[in-house]
Amino acid sequence: MPSVTLYHWEPNANSGKPMLALMEKGVAFESRYLDLLSFDQHKPEYLAINPQGTIPAMLHGRRVLTESTAIMEYVDEAFEGPRLMPEDPRDRWRVRWWMKFMDQWLGPSFSMIGWSVFVGPAVRARDPQELEGAIERIPLPERRTAWRKAISGNFGADEMQESRRRVALGIRMLEEELGKRPWLASNAYSLADINGFNLAYALPVTQPTLSNDELTPNILRWLRAIYARPASKACWAMSRTSMGKRVAILEQPHIGAGQPA
Amino acid sequence: MTTTLYHGEPNGPSLSVLAALFAKGVPADLRHIDLARGERHGLPFAKDSLVAMSIEGEGPVLVVDGEAMTDSVFIACYLDDVGSGPGLRPADPYERWETMRWCRQMIERTAPAAAYLGCRANPPKPDAALLGRIASVDLRARWDEIAAGRFSEDKLADSRAKIAQAVEKTEDQLAGRDWLMGEFSIADLESYAWLAGMVRLVPAAFATKPRTKSWLERTKAQPAIARALALARTPDPAASWSVGPEINRWG
């Protein structure tokens, strides 16, 4: 069997998706942790693997795979282990609908807020010249723009407002959908849940007034059910920073209505 | 099982779904709606959240046993699963990954650009009462900009660049093969549906791309595409556009 190597950051957002999918499938892989805050993903060693400089990337033998959601579908199809896509074609459609919605509409709003409160301040302390050099090495123009905005704290007030609107609406949609069935997109645990957990595991920390046991009981039930899975525990144990460690809030048996952050 | 497809003129997402339906021989009741008038928002299931919040914009809706499904690539995957005949995705997992990744880039980068340029050249004419029923705030905002004729020069330039990049990739991908993924697939349907109308709007992008040009001809002649195009109610369906996905908010 060709070996699997995964280049990833924290079990969070895009990096965590193939990490958790591999662990649910029981596929052994070599982990290469890239420090996003040190711009490891734009260094020549990594650009030789993925010229776009996006994380994650997976090596399977000599093949290089990128795009976290597409990697997850590959992991599910290429390896033995429990199926992470439902059998029913309409359920599969629902899994893909939700993954796209989270990847392209809800996720970017979460990350705009996350970057403004976490990534921006964390890298802003660095030497400005070193930072500018690091940004210049980013291959994709839209990622250069995003990093500049995050570092300078330059997200416009209306952009942030729109992101907050989307996060609030997205939370309501997730709560409603999880009221219909045990898992997000079908009656069986699927890639949509893996994707969604990576987006939402820290919701009670980051959005305590919008997501808690009183307001969003279905979301909290769902997050705890995913966190209870051995693969999730093993995956989040790979966290090296305060980012992934926020998952610990799910160990609290009850999370009451929070105060505004 | 009852299947109904609500579709617009055979261009963009309506074209790829119609062609997938025909290629896979899935029986369905076809209902033509005017997406450029906003008629999707007058349908009884328009406020179902997976319809209202579809980020594809004004695309077709497939209703199967009461469940309304949106997003053309994923509807095409569904039709590929339930229909008969040759698969519209490769069987090998790695080639399937390539197909899904290709389609993802098409819907994320190319589709917003094509719809923006298409709506500029062929403005949709919305019905005010139907616009008032749009549940998604951001889709409504895109409609308002387009209905008022407010197009940003930056976004137009960015959109032309995205089309040029897509054609460049298509040309590279077609080296030594007739179809993007080797065999005729959803990637061809989706790429053709967004790019066919761009030849006249961004001619420079296609100028030195012989493989892409002959692939466009080859795809247009495929029976499933030809059958979808024959459903057109306007003389030039490739000039029929409605509001598409949003252009990446991050810049």
Boltz contact constraints between the chains, C-beta under 6 A:
constraints:
  - contact:
      token1: [A, 65]
      token2: [B, 97]
      max_distance: 6.0
  - contact:
      token1: [A, 67]
      token2: [B, 101]
      max_distance: 6.0
  - contact:
      token1: [A, 67]
      token2: [B, 104]
      max_distance: 6.0
  - contact:
      token1: [A, 70]
      token2: [B, 97]
      max_distance: 6.0
  - contact:
      token1: [A, 70]
      token2: [B, 100]
      max_distance: 6.0
  - contact:
      token1: [A, 70]
      token2: [B, 101]
      max_distance: 6.0
  - contact:
      token1: [A, 73]
      token2: [B, 100]
      max_distance: 6.0
  - contact:
      token1: [A, 74]
      token2: [B, 93]
      max_distance: 6.0
  - contact:
      token1: [A, 74]
      token2: [B, 97]
      max_distance: 6.0
  - contact:
      token1: [A, 77]
      token2: [B, 93]
      max_distance: 6.0
  - contact:
      token1: [A, 78]
      token2: [B, 93]
      max_distance: 6.0
  - contact:
      token1: [A, 89]
      token2: [B, 78]
      max_distance: 6.0
  - contact:
      token1: [A, 89]
      token2: [B, 81]
      max_distance: 6.0
  - contact:
      token1: [A, 89]
      token2: [B, 82]
      max_distance: 6.0
  - contact:
      token1: [A, 93]
      token2: [B, 69]
      max_distance: 6.0
  - contact:
      token1: [A, 93]
      token2: [B, 74]
      max_distance: 6.0
  - contact:
      token1: [A, 93]
      token2: [B, 78]
      max_distance: 6.0
  - contact:
      token1: [A, 96]
      token2: [B, 74]
      max_distance: 6.0
  - contact:
      token1: [A, 97]
      token2: [B, 50]
      max_distance: 6.0
  - contact:
      token1: [A, 97]
      token2: [B, 71]
      max_distance: 6.0
  - contact:
      token1: [A, 97]
      token2: [B, 74]
      max_distance: 6.0
  - contact:
      token1: [A, 104]
      token2: [B, 55]
      max_distance: 6.0
  - contact:
      token1: [A, 105]
      token2: [B, 55]
      max_distance: 6.0
  - contact:
      token1: [A, 142]
      token2: [B, 250]
      max_distance: 6.0
  - contact:
      token1: [A, 142]
      token2: [B, 251]
      max_distance: 6.0
  - contact:
      token1: [A, 145]
      token2: [B, 251]
      max_distance: 6.0
  - contact:
      token1: [A, 146]
      token2: [B, 250]
      max_distance: 6.0
  - contact:
      token1: [A, 173]
      token2: [B, 49]
      max_distance: 6.0
